């Protein structure tokens, strides 16, 4: 129970259904879909697509999607990979010949074919009840009539505005500037796209007028995208990967998502007495930072399109975690995880919904960077993701950029499972932070007994690319002590990540929704 004298947020309790996500309109829409006879899949799709207009800097029709689905009454969890592929004409060798060392994150080279729409269509057909026409109706309404821009969204929009280029500036800026909180954002062109999808299914997006607009816009920017690249886009079902922490199963989406990184990090943390440390003290933050460095180094070495990855078992192995844990010095930050771990390795919006039948959906939908590549289609204003920036140009690497491949992804939905029952679908937005965020939330709950809402509210730190970001929720004393251990500490400009979760109390029959105050959203139930 939280201290009601202090600022905070109570969890939302309900019996029939809950949605937790990053914008109130999306949460409300999902609940309305449940109340009108839809199931958790219908509600998750309706809310997720609407988030593309509530938070257009975070997600949209030009992006990708991953989902985990549990139908209730079973321990089976279905994974759906809705990530698109690089156009057939993409070539790492050609980029290296131009002198590039990375895929330009704001260039057309980073634009992979959108996979989310195909996945939404498949998810609706295979597991939904209402049909796309009814499920997409709320998003069509709000895209056309408009959504008042929320405070956190306006903050992010302003930071990203300089990255917008060409048509994207026309579609996503207000007279050349980012909107202020309360200004109404409309996207009539995308409303028309949704009508085509509602009427024609995936063909309304990947073929005909909408596809022609995207292809022509990308080609005009120098892209190699073709009609075949779009027409051939198809999501795939796959099997989740599973780890355990404190007797709880951590179920993650497999590669090309980075879920295995979260499992590896949790496996490393098992080798330390985390529960004996101060929850938000220096020691825990240090050990977590070192574990993250090692887990992310493994991610960068091995994670790729599953058709090209061969070291998944190595990442999930307890032996790998044990050997990496042994590299951590409790008294000093490691300067270079890559060099230190070399001998061990010799041989990327989130919405969750639970319905009255306890069908659970954990769904994440993204365009990667804020406003993706900063590019949009000319006519309909579809913002293009820059997922191709997740590729490497290193020759021979499993994640080397080349045509037809899926890039390594940061977005990962997750679920917790206990005694054979799904007990919590959850996710953490925030790019690279996501595996660290998963491990931290699970540790907050398992090691310190925190309720999911308190586990989400708690302060965060994250060591990435040589810099340790420590939120203001930590004391200055902790920041100084981390600096003394050798970390390069800073207070991040924006809070770290944003999480949502729904705890399922099977014995009591009550759902408990938790939503991150770092975002504009909430949990709602009925």
HELIX and SHEET records of a PDB file:
HELIX    1   1 UNK A   24  UNK A   35  1                                  12    
HELIX    2   2 UNK A   40  UNK A   54  1                                  15    
HELIX    3   3 UNK A   92  UNK A   97  1                                   6    
HELIX    4   4 UNK A  108  UNK A  110  5                                   3    
HELIX    5   5 UNK A  116  UNK A  127  1                                  12    
HELIX    6   6 UNK A  132  UNK A  145  1                                  14    
HELIX    7   7 UNK A  151  UNK A  160  1                                  10    
HELIX    8   8 UNK A  161  UNK A  163  5                                   3    
HELIX    9   9 UNK A  167  UNK A  172  1                                   6    
HELIX   10  10 UNK A  188  UNK A  200  1                                  13    
HELIX   11  11 UNK A  203  UNK A  206  1                                   4    
HELIX   12  12 UNK A  208  UNK A  220  1                                  13    
HELIX   13  13 UNK A  227  UNK A  231  1                                   5    
HELIX   14  14 UNK A  259  UNK A  269  1                                  11    
HELIX   15  15 UNK A  274  UNK A  276  5                                   3    
HELIX   16  16 UNK A  282  UNK A  302  1                                  21    
HELIX   17  17 UNK A  312  UNK A  316  1                                   5    
HELIX   18  18 UNK A  318  UNK A  325  1                                   8    
HELIX   19  19 UNK A  337  UNK A  340  1                                   4    
HELIX   20  20 UNK A  343  UNK A  345  5                                   3    
HELIX   21  21 UNK A  387  UNK A  390  5                                   4    
HELIX   22  22 UNK A  431  UNK A  433  5                                   3    
HELIX   23  23 UNK A  434  UNK A  448  1                                  15    
HELIX   24  24 UNK A  452  UNK A  457  1                                   6    
HELIX   25  25 UNK A  476  UNK A  484  1                                   9    
SHEET    1   A 7 UNK A  12  UNK A  14  0                                        
SHEET    2   A 7 UNK A 510  UNK A 515 -1                                        
SHEET    3   A 7 UNK A 498  UNK A 505 -1                                        
SHEET    4   A 7 UNK A 421  UNK A 429 -1                                        
SHEET    5   A 7 UNK A 413  UNK A 418 -1                                        
SHEET    6   A 7 UNK A 248  UNK A 252 -1                                        
SHEET    7   A 7 UNK A 241  UNK A 245 -1                                        
SHEET    1   B 7 UNK A 236  UNK A 239  0                                        
SHEET    2   B 7 UNK A  78  UNK A  82 -1                                        
SHEET    3   B 7 UNK A  64  UNK A  70 -1                                        
SHEET    4   B 7 UNK A 360  UNK A 366 -1                                        
SHEET    5   B 7 UNK A 350  UNK A 354 -1                                        
SHEET    6   B 7 UNK A  18  UNK A  21 -1                                        
SHEET    7   B 7 UNK A 522  UNK A 525 -1                                        
SHEET    1   C 2 UNK A 147  UNK A 148  0                                        
SHEET    2   C 2 UNK A 184  UNK A 185 -1                                        
SHEET    1   D 2 UNK A 375  UNK A 376  0                                        
SHEET    2   D 2 UNK A 383  UNK A 384 -1                                        
SHEET    1   E 3 UNK A 461  UNK A 464  0                                        
SHEET    2   E 3 UNK A 467  UNK A 470 -1                                        
SHEET    3   E 3 UNK A 489  UNK A 490  1                                        
END                                                                             
